[in-house]
C-alpha cells in the first residue's frame, strides 16, 4: 500500500551536485522552494485524509464491502503503483501541471487505502498514532535539514532491510506476537531514517534553487517522498499500538 520507496538517494537526480562539509546558505529562492515542498505535502494530507474519512464512514456503514469486495483495495494499490511509475519514468517529459495532477491523484488513491484504517482502528488510537507520527516526523525533518552528515548511502541498505522484514511483518499481522511487534518497531525506525535522507535532499535542492517549472516538479517529487515517509510511520505506529493493546 504505502510502502513505496524508490531507493533513489542520489540527490543529483534532478539538479545540482551533493554538497557536504561546508553548509551553503539557503537563498530566498531556496526557502521558497522548501516552502513549496511542504505546501504540496500538506495538500496531499488534506486530500488523502479527507478521502479516507469519507470512504471509511461508508465502509463502516457497509462492512460487507470489506469482506466480499476486498479486490477493490488491490485495484487501488495497483493504480497507485502505476501513477508513481508514470511520475518517475516520465518526469522529464511531463509538464509541471501534469506532475501536480498525478501527485494529487496519488494522494487521493492513498486515501482510499487509508479508509480501511478508519474502518478497523478506533479513532482514539488513530489520533494517538497521528500525534506520535507528527512528533517523530517533525524531529527527523529538523535533524535532516540541519545535519551535515551524509546518510544517502544507507538508502539501499534500508530498502533491503524493509524487504527482509516483510515476512516478519506478515507473520505478525496474521498471528500477532512479539515477532510482529519487533518488525513494526524496526520498520518505524527505518522510515524515520529515510525521512532524514529525504529531508536532506530537500535541503540540497534548496541550496541549488531550481527555477521555473522544473522547481515545481522537483518540489512535487520531494513532497511525495516525505508524504510516503509520514504515512508509513503512521501505519507502523498504529500497528504497534494494536499489538500493545493485545497484551
N, C-alpha and C positions, 0 to 999 in steps of 0.2 A: 504494500500500500504506500506508505510514506517513506519506506526505507530505500530511498533513491539517493545515491551519491556517486557522482561520475568519477571520483578518484582523481580529478584533474587538479593538481596542486601547483601547476605551472602558472604563476601569476603573469607571465608574459604572453598568455594565450591570446589576449586581445590587444594589448598595447604595452609599451614600456619594457623595462628590464627590472629585475629584482634589485632592491637597494637595501642592503643590510649594513650594519656597522654604524654609520652616521644616520641621523634621523632627519631627513629633509623636512622643512616646514611645509605644512599643507596650505596652499594658496586659497584665496576666496573661492575660486572656481572649484578647487578640490573639496572644500567644505560643502559647496552647493551639490556636488556630485554625491558626497556622503549622505546629505540630507535626502536626496532623491532616492538613494538605495533604501533607506529606512522608511521613506514615504511609500514606496512600492510594496515593501514588506508589510507595512501596516494595512494598506488597502487589501492586500492578499488575505490578511487575517480577517478583516471585516467581511469580505466575500465568503471565505471558507467557513467561518463560524456561523455566519448568517444562514448559509445553505444548510449547514449541519444541524442547526437548531430547528429549522423548518421541516427538513426531512425526518429528523429524529422524532419530532412530535407526531408526524404522520405514521412512522414505524411503531411508535408506542400505541397509537390508536388501532393499528393494523399489524399486530405481531406475527400473523401468519405469513406475511410477505418475507420476513427473515427466514422462516423455516422452509417455506415452499418455493421461494424465488431468490435464493441466495446467489444465483448466477448473475444477477444484475450487478452485484458488487464486483465480481470478476470482470465483467464487461467494462465497468468504470475504471478499474485498475489498468486494464489493457489500454483504454483511451488515454489515461494519464501518461503511461509509458510512451505512447505514440506521440503525444504533444511534446513531452520532454525531448524525445529524439528529433522531432522536427526543429525545435529551438536549437538544439545542439548542432545538428548536421547542416541546417540551412541558415545558421546565424549570420554569416557574412552577406548572404544574398537577400535576406528578408529586410524590408524597411522597418524602422523602429515602431510605427503604429501596429504592424503585424506582430512583432515580438511582444508588445504590451498586451495586445488582444489575446494572444496564445497563453501568456502568463496568467491572465485573469480567468481564462477557460480552465487552465490547470488548477488554480486555487479553488474554483467552483467544483471541479471534479473531486478535489481533495475533500471538500465539504461533504459530498455525497458519501465518501468513505468514512469520514468522521461521524456521520449521522448514526452509525452503528454504536459509536462510543456513547452518545447521548441515550441510545436505546438500552444499553447494557449496564452502564455505570450510573450510580446515584449522583445527583447534581452536586452534593456536598463534596464527594470525592473528586469530581471534575474540577471544582473551584479550588480545592486544596492543591491538586496536581498542577493546575494552571499557575497558581501563585508561586509554587516551588520552582516551576519551569521558568517563570519570568525572572525570578531572583538568580537562578543558575545561569540562564542565558545572558542576562544583563551583566553579571560578573565576568563571564567568559568573553563577552563582547568588549568590555572595557579593557580587560587584560590583553586581548588580541590587538586592540588598537594602540596600546601603549608599549607593549613588549618589543624589544629589539631582536629577540631570538627567532630563528627560522625553524618553524615546525612543519613546513611544507613537505619535507622528506618523509614524514610519518604517514602521509596520506594513503599510500598503497598498503602500508603495514596495517593501518586501521581498517581499511576496506577488507583485507584478508581476514582480520580478526572477526569482523562482522559476519562474513560468510561462514567462518568456522563456528560461530555461536548460533547460527540458525537452527541446527538440530537440537541444541540445548534449549533454545527458546521454545521450539515446538513441543518438546517433551514437557517443559514447564507449563506451557499453555494448556495442554490437554490433560496432564496428570498432576500439575501443581508440584509442591515440594521445594526443597532447598535448591535444587538444580536450576529451576526456573527463576527463582529469586536472585541467585548469583548471576545468571546470564543477563537478566534485565538490568542489574546494577552495573555490570561491566559495560553493557551496551550504552547505558546512560552516560557513563564516563567517557566512552569513545566519542559519542556525539558532542559532548562538551568540548573535547579537544578539537574535533572537526570544526566546531563553532569558532574556536580561536584561529584556526587556519583560514577559514572563510572570511573572518573579520580582518585578518591581516591582508588578504587580497584587496579588500575594500580600501584599506589604508594605502596600499601600494598604488592602486588605481587613482586614488585621490591625489597622490604625490605627482603622478604624471598628468592628471587632469585631462582626460579625453574630452573632445569637444563635439558639439553638434549632435546629429542623430546617433553617432557611434557611442557617445557617452550615455545616451538614454538606453541603448541596447545592452551595454555593459552593466549599467545600473540594474536593469531588469534581471539579468542573469545572476548578479550578486544577490539581489533581493530574493530570488527563487531559492538559491542555495541556503541562505540564512533562514528563510521560511521553512524549508525542509528540516533544517537542524532543530528549530524550535518544535516543530510538530513531532519529530522523532523523540526528542527528550520528553515531551509531554506524554506521549503514548507509553513510553517505558516507565515513567514515574507513576502513571495510572496503574500499570500492571504491578509495580512494586507495592503500591498501596493495597491493591487487590490481594496480593499474596500475604501481606501483613495482617489483613483483616481476617484471613482464614485461620490464623494462628490462635 
